[in-house]
């Protein structure tokens, strides 16, 4: 029976993405004359993923669902044009000859604006063009292909089809914030993981208690869109915002400084999330993360009580966001898996731990997160490029008056 595969946190557009097939395009103009960046290595990572997908399809008899589990592009730290350029080429290489039953995009925080765009087109702009007035809408989809997820026939997803090779466009789905599918006799629930993160769901969990998933999105969407889209599309200001963020993280990595967590967290949790991606996120499923997942599962339970057909009673949970591959954990008796991440600008994975993961579920077999080794040459190039860019773009608030 066909397999279900998921990958997340590519962060295409950002210079630190080890999944970027166009490394030459990732070099900013300020660094193009630097000898070490004139001839970037050829990144074969997308072709390796393509080979992996072909192998899975051959062994399992196909791929029923290929899930893009959020932060596929990084609109918070890269321009829209760079994100689109890299994503289109990535999909061309990865999906060559691959024909999944469904290609499903489940946005996260860094590509959350794509979901905002889809909603505005579907529920506001298209009706206005047709002479109708827009009405209220739920801000989320149902979690499945038969329970409300958008597909190629929805007006809201048409712009995303332009990123994909023609042979998969009629198989495209957009689901947010969750996607549910079956694998053999079991069920899988996919969620990017940003709503497990206190800094990205605090309005609906701390300031005001959201009553359901729709309210959780409504309360937090303006905040998410400002932090994870507006800050990346602000011209030269975007460079300075990113530089502040990266300089503090680089101080951690290079100097091991014990920084004033209280001051920094107040600023960076408001501006761009955690001090370093991971904050309280480790390679293990610690109690804090498990508690936040359990809180989110409470929302799933509420949805099931009001609409039993939407969510199954039993499922395995698959998420990304933390960039730490994980398999074998449990939260409230739900098996939990994490798909890892593909950026190299953090303490994780680090130069001595070049690995990430791809979630693979084959009916009749144990679900796994298959380890993927990052290429050392690609890691070093992206890591050095990120460092050099931070050095070249210094924060300058300007003189008053």
VOPAGU-2260 file (C-alpha; in pm, 1 decimal, decimal comma):
REM VOPAGU-2260
SITE   aa  ch    i         X         Y         Z
SITE  UNK   A    0       0,0       0,0       0,0
SITE  UNK   A    1     125,5     353,0     -74,2
SITE  UNK   A    2     336,3     543,3     177,3
SITE  UNK   A    3     285,0     880,2     343,3
SITE  UNK   A    4     590,0    1108,5     346,9
SITE  UNK   A    5     645,3    1444,9     517,7
SITE  UNK   A    6     922,0    1703,4     509,5
SITE  UNK   A    7     934,9    2040,4     683,4
SITE  UNK   A    8    1142,0    2349,5     764,5
SITE  UNK   A    9    1327,8    2391,3     436,7
SITE  UNK   A   10    1333,4    2771,7     487,1
SITE  UNK   A   11    1389,1    2831,9     116,8
SITE  UNK   A   12    1485,4    3192,9      49,4
SITE  UNK   A   13    1700,6    3222,0     359,3
SITE  UNK   A   14    2076,3    3205,3     294,5
SITE  UNK   A   15    2115,9    2941,6     564,4
SITE  UNK   A   16    1892,2    2684,7     391,7
SITE  UNK   A   17    2085,9    2370,2     308,2
SITE  UNK   A   18    1797,3    2263,6      81,2
SITE  UNK   A   19    1841,5    2559,4    -155,5
SITE  UNK   A   20    1917,3    2433,8    -508,5
SITE  UNK   A   21    2032,6    2780,0    -619,6
SITE  UNK   A   22    2313,1    2869,8    -381,9
SITE  UNK   A   23    2449,2    3128,1    -623,3
SITE  UNK   A   24    2123,1    3320,4    -593,0
SITE  UNK   A   25    2150,5    3312,8    -214,1
SITE  UNK   A   26    2466,8    3524,7    -214,8
SITE  UNK   A   27    2359,4    3884,9    -147,2
SITE  UNK   A   28    2506,8    4162,1    -367,2
SITE  UNK   A   29    2724,9    4287,3     -82,6
SITE  UNK   A   30    2915,0    3955,4     -82,2
SITE  UNK   A   31    2924,3    3863,2    -451,9
SITE  UNK   A   32    3281,6    3987,2    -497,2
SITE  UNK   A   33    3414,1    3779,8    -207,5
SITE  UNK   A   34    3634,3    3499,7    -341,9
SITE  UNK   A   35    3483,8    3233,6    -114,7
SITE  UNK   A   36    3133,1    3300,1    -248,4
SITE  UNK   A   37    3200,6    3346,0    -621,6
SITE  UNK   A   38    3172,3    2976,8    -704,8
SITE  UNK   A   39    2917,4    2814,4    -474,3
SITE  UNK   A   40    2908,6    2435,3    -465,8
SITE  UNK   A   41    2639,3    2251,6    -656,8
SITE  UNK   A   42    2374,8    2153,0    -404,9
SITE  UNK   A   43    2258,7    1800,7    -484,0
SITE  UNK   A   44    2029,9    1780,9    -179,8
SITE  UNK   A   45    1705,3    1820,6    -381,5
SITE  UNK   A   46    1815,6    1543,7    -619,3
SITE  UNK   A   47    1898,6    1319,0    -323,7
SITE  UNK   A   48    1548,9    1378,8    -189,2
SITE  UNK   A   49    1410,3    1298,3    -533,4
SITE  UNK   A   50    1600,7     969,5    -528,5
SITE  UNK   A   51    1465,4     895,5    -180,4
SITE  UNK   A   52    1106,7     959,7    -293,7
SITE  UNK   A   53    1151,1     734,1    -596,1
SITE  UNK   A   54    1285,6     460,6    -369,6
SITE  UNK   A   55     994,8     492,7    -126,5
SITE  UNK   A   56     740,7     484,7    -410,5
SITE  UNK   A   57     904,3     181,8    -566,8
SITE  UNK   A   58     918,8     -11,8    -241,1
SITE  UNK   A   59     574,3      85,1    -106,9
SITE  UNK   A   60     384,8      85,0    -433,3
SITE  UNK   A   61     349,7     460,6    -451,5
SITE  UNK   A   62     316,3     766,3    -228,4
SITE  UNK   A   63     -41,1     848,7    -132,3
SITE  UNK   A   64      40,8    1178,3      44,0
SITE  UNK   A   65     349,5    1396,8      26,0
SITE  UNK   A   66     310,6    1653,4     302,1
SITE  UNK   A   67     497,7    1985,8     304,0
SITE  UNK   A   68     478,5    2045,9     675,6
SITE  UNK   A   69     537,6    2418,1     705,1
SITE  UNK   A   70     821,9    2670,1     686,5
SITE  UNK   A   71     887,2    2552,4     332,7
SITE  UNK   A   72     974,1    2910,5     243,3
SITE  UNK   A   73    1100,1    3171,7     487,7
SITE  UNK   A   74     908,8    3493,2     427,4
SITE  UNK   A   75    1023,6    3640,6     757,8
SITE  UNK   A   76    1394,3    3657,6     670,3
SITE  UNK   A   77    1393,7    3660,4     288,6
SITE  UNK   A   78    1222,6    3849,5       9,7
SITE  UNK   A   79     916,7    3700,2    -155,6
SITE  UNK   A   80    1101,2    3691,1    -490,6
SITE  UNK   A   81    1393,0    3488,6    -352,1
SITE  UNK   A   82    1158,1    3248,8    -178,3
SITE  UNK   A   83     958,4    3190,6    -496,0
SITE  UNK   A   84    1271,1    3149,5    -710,9
SITE  UNK   A   85    1424,9    2888,5    -485,4
SITE  UNK   A   86    1097,9    2706,9    -416,5
SITE  UNK   A   87    1010,7    2667,6    -783,7
SITE  UNK   A   88    1350,0    2515,0    -862,6
SITE  UNK   A   89    1342,8    2297,8    -551,9
SITE  UNK   A   90    1005,3    2151,8    -646,0
SITE  UNK   A   91    1118,1    2100,9   -1005,5
SITE  UNK   A   92    1411,0    1888,7    -888,7
SITE  UNK   A   93    1248,5    1706,7    -597,5
SITE  UNK   A   94     926,2    1618,6    -779,0
SITE  UNK   A   95    1079,7    1512,8   -1107,4
SITE  UNK   A   96     912,0    1184,6   -1202,6
SITE  UNK   A   97     734,9    1170,5    -863,4
SITE  UNK   A   98     355,2    1151,1    -872,9
SITE  UNK   A   99     202,6    1141,8    -523,8
SITE  UNK   A  100    -168,4    1088,1    -482,6
SITE  UNK   A  101    -182,3    1422,1    -300,9
SITE  UNK   A  102      71,2    1700,3    -249,4
SITE  UNK   A  103     -39,0    1878,8      67,8
SITE  UNK   A  104     101,0    2206,2     201,4
SITE  UNK   A  105      37,7    2272,6     571,7
SITE  UNK   A  106     176,4    2623,1     642,7
SITE  UNK   A  107     379,2    2702,1     952,7
SITE  UNK   A  108     486,8    3034,6    1100,0
SITE  UNK   A  109     751,6    3137,3     844,2
SITE  UNK   A  110     516,9    3068,4     550,8
SITE  UNK   A  111     199,1    3165,2     736,8
SITE  UNK   A  112     147,0    3458,6     502,1
SITE  UNK   A  113      76,2    3214,9     218,9
SITE  UNK   A  114    -226,5    3102,1     417,1
SITE  UNK   A  115    -329,0    3465,8     471,4
SITE  UNK   A  116    -300,8    3524,7      96,1
SITE  UNK   A  117    -509,1    3217,6      20,0
SITE  UNK   A  118    -783,6    3329,5     258,2
SITE  UNK   A  119    -791,0    3685,8     127,4
SITE  UNK   A  120    -819,8    3565,6    -231,4
SITE  UNK   A  121   -1075,9    3294,7    -155,0
SITE  UNK   A  122   -1303,1    3486,6      79,1
SITE  UNK   A  123   -1245,6    3857,9       9,2
SITE  UNK   A  124   -1086,7    3949,6    -324,1
SITE  UNK   A  125   -1256,3    3693,7    -550,9
SITE  UNK   A  126   -1607,4    3769,5    -418,8
SITE  UNK   A  127   -1547,8    4143,5    -460,3
SITE  UNK   A  128   -1434,4    4095,6    -820,2
SITE  UNK   A  129   -1752,4    3899,7    -884,1
SITE  UNK   A  130   -1974,0    4173,6    -739,9
SITE  UNK   A  131   -2039,7    4009,8    -402,3
SITE  UNK   A  132   -1954,8    4132,4     -56,0
SITE  UNK   A  133   -1716,2    3922,6     152,6
SITE  UNK   A  134   -1852,8    3753,9     461,1
SITE  UNK   A  135   -1700,6    3611,8     775,2
SITE  UNK   A  136   -1493,1    3296,9     741,9
SITE  UNK   A  137   -1337,8    3049,4     981,7
SITE  UNK   A  138    -966,5    3128,4     909,7
SITE  UNK   A  139    -890,7    2754,4     909,5
SITE  UNK   A  140    -976,8    2463,8     683,8
SITE  UNK   A  141   -1110,8    2125,6     770,7
SITE  UNK   A  142    -822,9    1882,4     819,4
SITE  UNK   A  143    -881,8    1644,9     529,9
SITE  UNK   A  144    -935,9    1616,7     156,8
SITE  UNK   A  145   -1299,4    1536,4     218,0
SITE  UNK   A  146   -1352,6    1766,6     514,8
SITE  UNK   A  147   -1267,2    2112,8     389,5
SITE  UNK   A  148    -904,1    2136,3     279,0
SITE  UNK   A  149    -855,5    2361,7     -25,4
SITE  UNK   A  150    -755,1    2212,9    -360,1
SITE  UNK   A  151    -664,5    2331,7    -709,7
SITE  UNK   A  152   -1025,9    2429,5    -776,4
SITE  UNK   A  153   -1022,4    2686,2    -495,3
SITE  UNK   A  154    -943,8    3037,4    -611,2
SITE  UNK   A  155    -727,2    3092,1    -305,4
SITE  UNK   A  156    -459,9    2839,7    -405,0
SITE  UNK   A  157    -412,2    2938,4    -769,2
SITE  UNK   A  158    -103,9    3150,3    -698,8
SITE  UNK   A  159      69,6    2858,0    -527,5
SITE  UNK   A  160      26,4    2634,6    -830,5
SITE  UNK   A  161     278,6    2854,7   -1010,0
SITE  UNK   A  162     551,1    2720,2    -782,0
SITE  UNK   A  163     483,3    2358,7    -878,2
SITE  UNK   A  164     566,2    2144,8   -1181,3
SITE  UNK   A  165     260,3    2103,0   -1404,6
SITE  UNK   A  166     231,5    1728,0   -1345,6
SITE  UNK   A  167     144,1    1768,6    -974,7
SITE  UNK   A  168     -76,6    2077,1    -984,7
SITE  UNK   A  169    -401,6    1884,6   -1007,5
SITE  UNK   A  170    -299,6    1689,1    -696,2
SITE  UNK   A  171    -231,9    1993,5    -478,9
SITE  UNK   A  172    -408,4    2060,8    -147,3
SITE  UNK   A  173    -373,8    2335,7     112,7
SITE  UNK   A  174    -474,0    2259,6     471,9
SITE  UNK   A  175    -432,1    2475,4     779,8
SITE  UNK   A  176    -352,4    2435,7    1063,7
SITE  UNK   A  177    -386,5    2056,3    1045,9
SITE  UNK   A  178    -401,5    1779,3     791,6
SITE  UNK   A  179    -535,6    1431,5     863,2
SITE  UNK   A  180    -490,2    1125,9     645,6
SITE  UNK   A  181    -495,1     749,3     683,0
SITE  UNK   A  182    -205,7     510,1     645,1
SITE  UNK   A  183    -303,8     146,7     645,9
SITE  UNK   A  184    -519,8      92,5     951,8
SITE  UNK   A  185    -389,4     401,9    1132,6
SITE  UNK   A  186    -435,8     777,2    1112,8
SITE  UNK   A  187    -184,6    1059,4    1090,5
SITE  UNK   A  188    -236,3    1418,3    1206,9
SITE  UNK   A  189       7,4    1675,1    1068,8
SITE  UNK   A  190      59,0    2016,9    1228,5
SITE  UNK   A  191     363,8    2235,7    1173,8
SITE  UNK   A  192     414,4    2285,0    1546,0
SITE  UNK   A  193     411,2    2663,0    1582,5
SITE  UNK   A  194     101,7    2647,7    1801,4
SITE  UNK   A  195     297,4    2427,3    2042,1
SITE  UNK   A  196     531,1    2724,2    2086,1
SITE  UNK   A  197     429,2    2968,0    2358,9
SITE  UNK   A  198     574,5    3265,4    2169,9
SITE  UNK   A  199     348,3    3197,2    1869,1
SITE  UNK   A  200      22,5    3110,0    2042,0
SITE  UNK   A  201      37,9    3328,7    2352,8
SITE  UNK   A  202    -252,5    3553,7    2257,0
SITE  UNK   A  203    -490,4    3259,4    2245,5
SITE  UNK   A  204    -344,4    3070,1    2539,1
SITE  UNK   A  205    -220,3    3332,2    2784,5
SITE  UNK   A  206    -372,5    3672,3    2709,4
SITE  UNK   A  207    -718,6    3548,3    2610,2
SITE  UNK   A  208    -819,9    3183,8    2607,4
SITE  UNK   A  209    -921,0    3073,2    2257,7
SITE  UNK   A  210   -1226,7    2850,7    2260,8
SITE  UNK   A  211   -1140,8    2658,9    1944,2
SITE  UNK   A  212    -884,4    2629,4    1664,7
SITE  UNK   A  213   -1049,0    2903,0    1460,0
SITE  UNK   A  214   -1018,5    3149,6    1747,7
SITE  UNK   A  215    -659,4    3041,3    1813,1
SITE  UNK   A  216    -577,1    3138,4    1453,8
SITE  UNK   A  217    -786,8    3457,4    1458,3
SITE  UNK   A  218    -621,6    3580,4    1777,4
SITE  UNK   A  219    -265,4    3506,4    1667,2
SITE  UNK   A  220    -275,8    3564,1    1288,6
SITE  UNK   A  221    -209,4    3941,9    1293,7
SITE  UNK   A  222      88,3    3891,1    1522,7
SITE  UNK   A  223     223,5    3601,4    1315,4
SITE  UNK   A  224     181,9    3790,7     989,7
SITE  UNK   A  225     361,0    4097,4    1119,8
SITE  UNK   A  226     653,6    3908,4    1270,3
SITE  UNK   A  227     690,3    3638,4    1007,3
SITE  UNK   A  228     609,0    3836,4     695,8
SITE  UNK   A  229     616,4    4210,6     745,9
SITE  UNK   A  230     961,1    4202,0     904,7
SITE  UNK   A  231    1103,9    4019,4     602,2
SITE  UNK   A  232     953,4    4244,4     335,4
SITE  UNK   A  233    1070,9    4579,1     469,4
SITE  UNK   A  234    1366,5    4651,1     243,1
SITE  UNK   A  235    1680,8    4764,6     423,7
SITE  UNK   A  236    1496,2    4750,1     753,9
SITE  UNK   A  237    1458,6    4373,6     704,9
SITE  UNK   A  238    1836,8    4342,6     689,0
SITE  UNK   A  239    1873,5    4525,6    1018,5
SITE  UNK   A  240    1601,0    4322,5    1190,0
SITE  UNK   A  241    1761,2    4000,0    1073,0
SITE  UNK   A  242    2102,8    4125,3    1177,1
SITE  UNK   A  243    1991,7    4193,7    1534,2
SITE  UNK   A  244    1838,8    3847,9    1553,3
SITE  UNK   A  245    2139,5    3671,4    1403,4
SITE  UNK   A  246    2404,7    3868,4    1591,6
SITE  UNK   A  247    2263,2    3760,0    1925,6
SITE  UNK   A  248    2245,0    3397,5    1816,7
SITE  UNK   A  249    2598,9    3415,2    1677,1
SITE  UNK   A  250    2721,9    3555,6    2007,8
SITE  UNK   A  251    2591,9    3239,3    2168,4
SITE  UNK   A  252    2767,4    3016,7    1918,2
SITE  UNK   A  253    3101,8    3194,5    1895,7
SITE  UNK   A  254    3155,0    3315,7    2249,7
SITE  UNK   A  255    2930,2    3106,3    2467,9
SITE  UNK   A  256    2819,5    3422,3    2645,5
SITE  UNK   A  257    2568,3    3392,5    2927,5
SITE  UNK   A  258    2324,4    3657,6    2815,7
SITE  UNK   A  259    2051,4    3834,8    3005,1
SITE  UNK   A  260    1768,4    3596,9    2916,7
SITE  UNK   A  261    1495,2    3807,3    3072,4
SITE  UNK   A  262    1574,7    4118,1    2868,0
SITE  UNK   A  263    1642,4    3931,2    2544,5
SITE  UNK   A  264    1339,7    3709,1    2564,7
SITE  UNK   A  265    1109,6    4006,7    2623,1
SITE  UNK   A  266    1245,3    4167,3    2305,9
SITE  UNK   A  267    1296,2    3870,3    2075,9
SITE  UNK   A  268     985,0    3678,1    2172,5
SITE  UNK   A  269     795,3    3988,3    2066,7
SITE  UNK   A  270    1001,5    4042,9    1750,8
SITE  UNK   A  271    1107,7    3713,7    1600,6
SITE  UNK   A  272    1038,2    3432,1    1843,6
SITE  UNK   A  273    1290,7    3254,2    2055,6
SITE  UNK   A  274    1647,8    3370,3    2115,3
SITE  UNK   A  275    1765,2    3071,2    1921,0
SITE  UNK   A  276    1533,4    2832,2    1747,1
SITE  UNK   A  277    1497,9    2568,7    2006,3
SITE  UNK   A  278    1497,4    2769,8    2330,4
SITE  UNK   A  279    1324,0    2505,8    2534,5
SITE  UNK   A  280    1323,6    2254,2    2250,7
SITE  UNK   A  281    1566,2    1965,1    2277,8
SITE  UNK   A  282    1630,6    1648,6    2087,3
SITE  UNK   A  283    1410,3    1469,2    2337,1
SITE  UNK   A  284    1043,6    1527,2    2402,4
SITE  UNK   A  285    1083,6    1710,4    2731,9
SITE  UNK   A  286     802,7    1778,9    2977,9
SITE  UNK   A  287     758,4    2140,3    2873,7
SITE  UNK   A  288     713,1    2058,1    2506,6
SITE  UNK   A  289     494,1    1758,1    2590,6
SITE  UNK   A  290     272,4    1986,0    2800,6
SITE  UNK   A  291     230,3    2231,0    2514,7
SITE  UNK   A  292     148,2    1954,3    2270,9
SITE  UNK   A  293    -108,1    1821,2    2519,4
SITE  UNK   A  294    -265,4    2166,5    2538,4
SITE  UNK   A  295    -299,7    2174,7    2160,3
SITE  UNK   A  296    -443,9    1823,5    2158,0
SITE  UNK   A  297    -713,4    1964,5    2383,9
SITE  UNK   A  298    -823,1    2184,5    2092,8
SITE  UNK   A  299    -836,1    1876,9    1870,2
SITE  UNK   A  300   -1059,0    1708,3    2127,4
SITE  UNK   A  301   -1293,9    2008,5    2128,0
SITE  UNK   A  302   -1315,4    1999,4    1749,2
SITE  UNK   A  303   -1395,6    1628,6    1762,4
SITE  UNK   A  304   -1673,3    1688,6    2017,1
SITE  UNK   A  305   -1844,4    1946,3    1797,6
SITE  UNK   A  306   -1778,8    1771,9    1463,7
SITE  UNK   A  307   -1684,4    1404,3    1517,3
SITE  UNK   A  308   -1622,4    1341,9    1148,1
SITE  UNK   A  309   -1333,0    1588,8    1132,2
SITE  UNK   A  310   -1080,5    1419,2    1359,4
SITE  UNK   A  311   -1023,7    1051,1    1441,9
SITE  UNK   A  312   -1007,8     941,1    1803,8
SITE  UNK   A  313    -665,2     783,2    1755,1
SITE  UNK   A  314    -375,2     908,2    1546,4
SITE  UNK   A  315      -0,8     959,1    1532,7
SITE  UNK   A  316     107,1    1323,8    1551,6
SITE  UNK   A  317     371,9    1451,1    1308,2
SITE  UNK   A  318     516,2    1801,9    1340,2
SITE  UNK   A  319     822,0    2011,4    1254,3
SITE  UNK   A  320     914,4    2361,1    1377,3
SITE  UNK   A  321    1180,5    2261,2    1631,3
SITE  UNK   A  322    1429,7    2140,0    1366,6
SITE  UNK   A  323    1503,8    1838,8    1587,8
SITE  UNK   A  324    1420,6    1497,9    1433,4
SITE  UNK   A  325    1224,7    1281,9    1673,5
SITE  UNK   A  326    1065,3     938,0    1662,9
SITE  UNK   A  327     926,6     722,7    1938,7
SITE  UNK   A  328     790,1     981,9    2180,2
SITE  UNK   A  329     437,0     981,9    2319,6
SITE  UNK   A  330     206,3    1252,8    2451,2
SITE  UNK   A  331    -115,1    1137,0    2618,0
SITE  UNK   A  332     -66,8     803,0    2445,5
SITE  UNK   A  333     -41,1     961,0    2099,7
SITE  UNK   A  334     280,1     861,3    1915,0
SITE  UNK   A  335     478,5    1172,4    1822,8
SITE  UNK   A  336     725,4    1232,3    1539,7
SITE  UNK   A  337     928,7    1534,3    1429,2
SITE  UNK   A  338    1060,2    1588,5    1076,8
SITE  UNK   A  339    1371,3    1793,7    1157,2
SITE  UNK   A  340    1489,4    2103,0     968,7
SITE  UNK   A  341    1727,5    2216,4     695,6
SITE  UNK   A  342    1888,5    2541,2     814,7
SITE  UNK   A  343    2248,9    2561,5     930,4
SITE  UNK   A  344    2263,2    2898,4    1103,7
SITE  UNK   A  345    2196,1    2770,6    1453,3
SITE  UNK   A  346    2356,9    2575,1    1731,4
SITE  UNK   A  347    2152,7    2289,2    1590,3
SITE  UNK   A  348    2249,3    2083,4    1401,2
SITE  UNK   A  349    2604,1    2212,6    1452,8
SITE  UNK   A  350    2916,4    2111,0    1260,8
SITE  UNK   A  351    2942,7    1774,9    1435,4
SITE  UNK   A  352    2581,0    1669,2    1395,8
SITE  UNK   A  353    2488,8    1716,8    1030,8
SITE  UNK   A  354    2155,0    1542,1    1022,4
SITE  UNK   A  355    1789,7    1606,6     971,0
SITE  UNK   A  356    1496,6    1381,4     887,2
SITE  UNK   A  357    1208,7    1281,5     662,0
SITE  UNK   A  358     896,7    1120,2     806,4
SITE  UNK   A  359     797,7     797,8     630,6
SITE  UNK   A  360     488,4     590,6     704,1
SITE  UNK   A  361     444,4     261,5     519,7
SITE  UNK   A  362     135,5      52,7     599,7
SITE  UNK   A  363     219,5    -256,6     798,0
SITE  UNK   A  364     555,2    -119,5     912,9
SITE  UNK   A  365     676,9      92,1    1197,7
SITE  UNK   A  366     658,5     462,8    1116,9
SITE  UNK   A  367    1003,5     620,6    1105,0
SITE  UNK   A  368    1187,8     948,8    1074,9
SITE  UNK   A  369    1462,6     853,6     833,6
SITE  UNK   A  370    1787,9    1028,8     911,8
SITE  UNK   A  371    1931,6    1243,5     633,8
SITE  UNK   A  372    2293,4    1355,4     643,2
SITE  UNK   A  373    2358,0    1714,0     540,4
SITE  UNK   A  374    2647,0    1751,5     298,1
SITE  UNK   A  375    2952,5    1896,2     473,7
SITE  UNK   A  376    3042,2    2125,1     182,5
SITE  UNK   A  377    2689,0    2264,2     167,8
SITE  UNK   A  378    2675,6    2308,1     543,5
SITE  UNK   A  379    3006,1    2497,6     548,2
SITE  UNK   A  380    2911,0    2723,1     256,1
SITE  UNK   A  381    2570,7    2817,3     399,0
SITE  UNK   A  382    2708,5    2856,5     749,7
SITE  UNK   A  383    2993,5    3082,2     632,7
SITE  UNK   A  384    2761,9    3280,0     406,1
SITE  UNK   A  385    2523,1    3344,2     691,8
SITE  UNK   A  386    2810,9    3452,5     916,3
SITE  UNK   A  387    2963,6    3680,9     652,2
SITE  UNK   A  388    2630,1    3845,9     581,8
SITE  UNK   A  389    2581,0    3920,9     949,7
SITE  UNK   A  390    2925,9    4081,2     958,1
SITE  UNK   A  391    2865,1    4282,8     641,3
SITE  UNK   A  392    2527,5    4424,9     744,4
SITE  UNK   A  393    2585,0    4595,2    1074,6
SITE  UNK   A  394    2298,5    4729,0    1277,2
SITE  UNK   A  395    2291,7    5108,7    1258,7
SITE  UNK   A  396    1993,5    5281,1    1420,0
SITE  UNK   A  397    2105,0    5614,6    1274,4
SITE  UNK   A  398    2157,2    5947,7    1447,0
SITE  UNK   A  399    1858,2    6116,6    1607,6
SITE  UNK   A  400    1701,6    6419,3    1450,3
